[in-house]
Amino acid sequence: MAKGQSFSRHQQGIINRYYEHQDTILSNRLGEIVSDLYLADAESKRKRLWSRAAQALAKSKVEPKRYEPLVASRDLQALATLVNELAGPGETPQKGR
């Protein structure tokens, strides 16, 4: 982005809403990664997906000591449980929201 660039009111609204809903976006992204991991058949694809999961978890509010062992052991069930916790009570990550 160029230095001193200004945004229209409409653009500012879009940017603000993105940051307001960043936790939901991240939760959805992690939910999609869990689904893709479950369906992945190639080891190389699983490796990339676990890397993406680690990056997404690093951006989340979860402490590293909680998710690093999970990623290191590649425990898909534990990852799914953690993603459900991030989604909040009574909610599940939904694609396209």
Helices and strands as residue ranges (DSSP letters): H 9-20, H 22-39, H 43-59, H 64-73, H 76-87
